[in-house]
Amino acid sequence: MRNQKIIALAGVTVLAAALAACGGGDDGGSGGDGKTLDVLIGANTQYPEEFQAWQKSISDKFKAQTGATVKFEQFASANDELTKIQTSVVAGSGPDVYAVGTTMTPTAYSTGAFVKMGDSEWQKIGGKDKFNPATLGISGPDENNLVGIPWVSRPFVMAYNTDLLKAAGIDKPATTWDELRDQAKKMTHGDQYGLAVAYKDNFDPWKFVWGMSVQAGNPLVDGKTAKLQDPTVQKAYETYFGWLTTDKIVDPAAVGWTNPQALASFAKGKTGYFALTTSTATNSLEQGAVKGKWAFALLPTVPPGATSRPANGVEAASILSGDNLLVADYSKNKDLAFQYVKLVTDPDVQLDYYQKFGNLPANASALQTLSSDQRLGPVTEAAKKSVATPFTGAWSDIQLALTNVAVQSLPDLAKGSLSAQQIDSRIATAQKSAQSSLDRAK
């Protein structure tokens, strides 16, 4: 079913070129009276009501500035996000502005259906130097071919319960994956668990596997070759699933958890670590039972089974994560689209968004104002040690293939048992999907 939805991008690219020639022109003016700007954006399942209020506020500001109305569309998963990009490219119509995750930017770029940012485009939104340079790291394949405009930064870290670590005699957070497992075991007893993980999340599982594999020296993509069927990947999945099945350091209910549910569980104060989160969790943590008893720390950067990284291992603390804004080349409202981008990347709006949802600003001056917040120290360090996922149009398919290994394993996890052979078989399927996508990509 998934393969029916994910159309070969080689065909999409050809169609995009033809469509750009026949229908993508601007309407010629920046006045927006009576017009509607369509913006695609990811759903915020953590703060849905606040997000709806933010959308209304932005729409009101935009209408006051331009006379135009903003219509927001939302996607709920990476599959939804990818499908929307592909169907809109094929149709030559759809959203004017896309707010996509950084890992989807290479796929969007490969279609040729989004505006490349030249000097005039950067000037329309306040200049390229308006942005923190690090956030531009996955905006395009090189400096002269950028399509992604940084909107927010979201480096991944882990949260830990300072009281539970202290009670277990742990003086500092784990820096290796094995140490994380061992510390979590010390904190697991009764109704208390050492680790909170969201096995059913649409975005989380592949990030663990990517991080552990890269740290072990396997980038998952080597040129035109997928390297999913590799011992480093097998070890990563065994470690990730083993937290539940073998180590028993995760609440069995985590099989059905998405990230907000794992966060909510950690916030109750009965879990040592929340293994994958961002600064967006701050508001929830400060409203939970862990208020004043939590802190952020870097995710481990030493792969499972090792006490130090191998010579070819990469100190990947996080994927280069966040959201980019892209303007569709087929849009008839490009001037309005760039006015919207300017609005939501200006310092005051960026800081307001951070205060409401915890996403770090991509705007350089807005980010600088947060430098005095000591709690953000590990988040800032994670941003510096972030590593971009491979810039290939095939990456979105590879990401989904990695996620599908977890999806297919959920029934076995629910039973409490998952064999190495089952994992290996699912990885083999993921490898075939990944290699097929790389073969199709330009």
C-alpha positions in Angstrom: 0.0 0.0 0.0 2.8 2.4 0.9 4.6 1.7 -2.4 1.4 2.7 -4.3 1.5 6.1 -2.6 5.2 6.8 -3.0 5.5 7.5 -6.8 8.9 7.2 -8.4 10.5 10.7 -8.2 12.3 10.3 -11.5 8.9 10.6 -13.2 7.8 13.4 -10.8 10.9 15.4 -11.7 10.1 15.3 -15.5 6.5 16.3 -14.8 7.7 19.2 -12.6 9.9 20.6 -15.3 7.0 20.6 -17.8 4.5 22.1 -15.3 6.9 24.9 -14.3 7.0 25.9 -17.9 3.3 26.1 -18.3 1.7 27.3 -15.1 3.9 28.6 -12.4 4.0 32.4 -13.1 3.5 35.0 -10.5 0.5 37.3 -10.6 2.8 40.3 -10.8 1.8 42.2 -7.7 2.3 42.0 -4.0 -1.2 43.3 -3.1 -3.3 40.6 -1.6 -6.8 42.0 -1.3 -9.2 39.1 -1.8 -6.5 36.6 -2.3 -5.7 33.4 -0.3 -2.3 32.1 0.4 -2.2 28.3 0.9 0.4 27.1 3.5 1.1 23.5 4.2 2.4 22.9 7.8 2.8 20.0 10.1 0.2 19.3 12.8 1.2 20.1 16.3 -0.2 17.2 18.3 1.6 18.4 21.5 -0.1 21.8 21.7 -3.1 21.6 19.2 -5.2 24.4 20.7 -2.3 26.8 21.0 -1.2 26.0 17.5 -4.6 26.8 16.2 -4.6 30.1 18.0 -1.1 30.8 16.6 -2.4 30.2 13.0 -5.2 32.6 13.6 -2.8 35.2 14.9 -0.5 34.9 12.0 -3.4 35.0 9.5 -4.6 38.2 11.2 -1.2 39.8 11.0 -0.8 38.8 7.4 -4.1 40.1 6.4 -3.4 43.5 8.1 -0.1 43.7 6.2 -1.2 42.4 2.7 -5.0 42.1 2.6 -4.7 38.4 1.9 -5.9 35.5 3.9 -3.7 32.6 5.0 -5.3 29.1 4.6 -3.4 26.5 6.6 -3.3 22.8 5.6 -1.8 20.3 8.0 -0.1 16.9 7.6 0.2 14.4 10.4 3.0 12.1 9.3 6.0 11.8 7.1 4.0 9.7 4.7 1.3 12.4 4.5 4.0 15.1 4.0 5.7 13.2 1.2 2.5 12.3 -0.6 1.4 16.0 -0.5 4.6 17.1 -2.1 4.4 14.5 -4.8 0.7 14.9 -5.7 1.0 18.7 -5.8 4.1 18.5 -8.1 2.3 16.2 -10.5 -0.8 18.3 -10.5 1.1 21.6 -10.7 -1.2 23.1 -8.1 -1.5 23.0 -4.3 0.1 24.9 -1.4 2.0 28.1 -2.2 4.3 27.6 0.8 5.4 24.3 2.3 6.8 24.1 5.9 8.6 20.7 5.7 10.9 18.9 7.9 14.6 19.2 7.1 14.9 15.6 6.0 12.1 16.1 3.4 14.0 19.1 1.8 16.2 16.9 -0.5 13.1 15.1 -1.9 11.4 18.5 -2.5 14.6 19.8 -4.2 14.8 16.7 -6.4 11.4 17.5 -8.0 12.6 20.8 -9.4 9.2 22.3 -8.4 10.4 24.9 -5.8 11.9 28.3 -6.1 15.7 28.5 -5.9 16.8 31.2 -3.6 18.9 33.9 -5.4 19.9 37.3 -4.2 16.5 38.9 -5.0 14.6 36.2 -3.2 16.8 36.5 -0.1 16.3 40.3 -0.1 12.5 39.8 -0.2 12.6 38.1 3.2 15.3 40.2 4.9 18.5 38.8 3.6 20.4 35.5 3.9 22.4 36.8 6.9 19.1 37.0 8.8 19.5 33.3 9.6 21.7 31.3 11.9 24.2 29.8 9.4 24.0 26.3 10.8 20.3 26.1 9.9 21.1 26.5 6.2 23.0 23.2 6.3 20.3 21.2 4.5 18.6 23.9 2.4 20.1 22.5 -0.8 22.9 20.5 -2.2 25.3 23.5 -2.2 25.3 27.2 -1.5 24.2 28.1 -5.1 21.2 25.7 -5.1 19.2 26.4 -2.0 15.4 26.0 -1.9 14.8 25.6 1.9 14.4 28.7 4.0 15.1 28.0 7.7 12.0 28.5 9.8 12.7 26.8 13.1 15.5 24.6 14.5 14.8 21.5 16.5 18.0 19.6 17.6 17.3 16.4 19.5 18.4 15.8 23.1 17.1 13.7 26.0 15.5 14.8 29.2 16.3 13.3 32.5 14.7 13.4 36.0 17.4 14.9 38.2 15.9 13.4 41.4 15.6 9.9 40.1 19.2 9.9 38.8 20.4 11.2 42.2 18.4 8.6 44.1 20.0 5.8 41.9 23.5 7.1 42.7 24.0 8.4 39.2 26.1 11.6 39.2 25.9 12.5 35.5 23.8 11.5 32.4 24.9 8.7 30.2 27.2 9.5 27.2 27.1 6.0 25.6 24.1 3.9 24.6 25.3 1.0 26.8 25.6 3.4 29.8 22.1 4.7 29.1 20.8 1.1 29.3 22.7 0.4 32.5 21.6 3.6 34.2 18.0 3.0 33.2 18.1 -0.5 34.7 19.1 1.0 38.1 16.0 3.2 38.0 13.6 0.5 36.9 11.5 -1.0 39.8 7.9 -1.3 40.6 5.9 1.2 38.6 9.0 3.3 37.8 10.9 2.9 34.6 14.3 4.0 33.5 13.4 5.1 29.9 10.4 6.5 28.0 10.3 5.7 24.3 7.6 6.3 21.7 7.6 3.1 19.6 4.5 4.0 17.6 5.6 7.6 16.7 5.6 8.5 13.0 9.0 10.2 13.2 11.0 8.9 16.2 12.2 5.3 15.5 14.4 5.9 12.5 16.3 8.7 14.3 17.6 6.2 16.9 18.7 3.8 14.2 20.3 6.6 12.1 22.2 8.0 15.1 23.5 4.7 16.3 24.6 3.7 12.8 26.3 6.9 11.9 28.2 6.8 15.3 29.3 3.3 14.3 30.7 4.6 11.0 27.8 3.7 8.7 26.1 6.7 7.0 23.3 4.5 5.6 23.8 5.9 2.1 27.2 5.6 0.4 26.9 7.4 -2.9 24.4 5.4 -4.9 24.4 2.5 -2.5 22.0 1.9 0.5 23.7 0.3 3.5 20.7 -0.6 5.7 21.5 -4.4 5.6 24.6 -3.8 7.7 25.6 -5.1 11.2 25.5 -1.6 12.6 21.8 -1.3 11.6 20.9 -4.7 13.0 22.7 -3.7 16.3 20.8 -0.4 16.4 17.4 -2.1 16.0 18.3 -4.8 18.5 19.3 -2.1 21.0 16.2 0.0 20.4 13.7 -2.9 20.6 15.7 -4.6 23.4 15.0 -1.7 25.8 11.5 -3.2 25.9 11.8 -6.9 25.2 15.2 -7.8 26.9 16.2 -5.0 29.2 12.6 -4.4 30.5 13.5 -0.7 31.2 10.5 0.7 29.2 6.9 0.7 30.2 5.1 -2.0 28.0 2.5 0.6 27.2 5.2 2.4 25.1 4.4 0.1 22.2 1.3 2.3 21.6 2.9 5.7 22.4 3.6 8.6 20.1 6.1 11.2 21.2 3.6 13.4 23.1 2.4 10.4 25.1 6.0 9.4 26.0 6.6 13.0 27.1 3.4 13.0 29.2 4.5 9.8 30.9 7.9 11.2 31.7 6.3 14.4 33.0 4.5 12.4 35.6 7.8 11.9 37.4 8.1 8.1 37.4 10.7 7.8 34.6 14.5 8.4 34.6 15.0 9.4 31.0 12.9 10.6 28.0 15.1 9.4 25.2 14.3 11.6 22.3 12.9 15.1 22.7 13.6 18.8 21.8 13.2 22.1 23.5 9.6 22.0 22.5 9.0 19.8 25.5 9.9 22.6 27.9 6.3 23.9 28.5 4.9 20.4 29.1 7.7 19.6 31.6 7.3 22.8 33.5 3.6 22.0 33.9 4.1 18.4 35.0 5.1 16.7 38.2 8.8 17.0 37.2 8.7 20.8 37.3 12.1 21.9 38.7 13.3 18.3 38.7 14.4 17.8 35.1 17.2 18.9 32.7 18.3 18.3 29.1 21.4 16.3 28.1 23.0 15.3 24.9 21.9 12.0 23.5 24.7 9.4 23.7 27.3 9.7 20.9 29.0 6.3 21.3 27.3 3.4 19.4 25.8 0.3 21.2 28.4 -2.3 22.3 31.3 0.2 22.4 32.9 2.4 25.0 34.3 4.8 22.4 33.4 5.7 18.8 35.4 3.8 16.1 37.8 5.7 14.0 35.2 6.2 11.2 32.4 7.0 13.6 30.7 10.4 13.6 29.9 12.4 16.8 26.3 12.8 15.7 24.4 14.2 18.6 21.3 14.8 16.5 20.1 15.0 12.9 20.2 18.5 11.5 16.7 19.0 12.5 13.9 21.6 12.1 11.6 22.9 9.5 12.3 24.7 6.2 9.9 26.9 4.2 9.7 26.3 0.5 7.9 28.4 -2.1 6.2 26.4 -4.9 7.4 27.4 -8.4 3.9 26.8 -9.7 2.4 29.3 -7.3 0.6 32.3 -8.7 1.2 34.1 -5.4 5.0 34.2 -5.1 5.2 37.8 -3.9 2.6 37.0 -1.1 4.5 33.8 -0.4 7.7 35.6 0.3 5.9 38.2 2.4 4.6 35.3 4.5 8.1 33.8 4.8 9.4 37.2 5.9 6.7 37.6 8.5 7.3 34.2 10.2 11.1 34.5 10.2 11.2 38.0 11.7 12.6 38.2 15.2 9.5 39.0 17.1 7.4 36.2 15.5 10.3 33.7 15.9 10.6 34.5 19.6 6.8 34.3 20.1 6.8 30.9 18.4 9.6 29.7 20.7 7.8 30.9 23.8 4.6 29.1 22.8 6.1 25.9 21.4 9.8 25.7 22.3 11.2 25.5 18.7 14.5 27.4 18.6 14.5 30.4 16.2 16.3 30.1 12.9 16.6 33.9 13.0 20.1 34.7 14.2 19.2 37.7 16.3 16.2 36.0 17.9 18.4 33.0 18.8 21.1 35.3 20.3 18.5 36.6 22.8 18.1 33.1 24.2 21.8 32.5 24.9 21.5 33.4 28.6 19.1 30.5 29.2 21.3 27.8 30.8 18.7 25.1 30.4 19.2 25.4 26.6 23.0 24.7 26.9 22.7 21.0 25.9 20.3 21.9 23.1 22.7 24.5 21.7 25.5 22.0 21.9 23.3 19.4 20.1 22.7 21.9 17.4 26.5 22.4 16.9 27.0 18.6 16.8 24.1 17.9 14.5 24.8 16.0 11.3 22.7 16.4 8.1 21.0 13.3 6.7 22.1 12.4 3.2 21.1 15.0 0.6 19.4 12.7 -1.9 15.9 12.7 -3.3 15.6 9.1 -2.1 16.0 10.0 1.6 12.3 10.4 2.3 11.7 6.8 1.1 14.7 5.5 3.1 13.4 7.3 6.2 10.0 5.7 5.7 11.6 2.3 5.1 13.5 2.5 8.4 10.3 3.6 10.1 8.4 0.6 8.6 10.7 -1.8 10.3 9.4 -0.4 13.6 5.8 -0.4 12.4 6.0 -4.0 11.3 7.5 -5.0 14.7 4.8 -3.4 16.9 2.6 -6.6 17.1 5.7 -8.6 18.2 6.7 -5.9 20.7 3.2 -5.9 22.1 3.8 -9.7 22.8 7.1 -8.9 24.5 9.3 -10.8 22.1 11.1 -10.0 18.9 13.8 -12.3 17.3 17.0 -11.2 15.5 15.7 -13.2 12.5 12.5 -11.1 12.4 14.5 -7.9 12.6 16.9 -9.1 9.9 14.0 -10.0 7.5 12.4 -6.6 7.9 15.7 -4.8 7.4 16.2 -6.8 4.2 12.9 -5.4 2.9 13.9 -1.9 3.9 17.2 -2.3 2.1 15.4 -3.3 -1.2 13.1 -0.3 -0.8 16.0 2.1 -0.1 18.1 0.8 -3.0 15.2 1.0 -5.4 14.6 4.7 -4.4 18.3 5.5 -4.8 18.3 3.9 -8.2 15.4 6.1 -9.3 16.7 9.3 -7.8 18.8 11.7 -9.9 
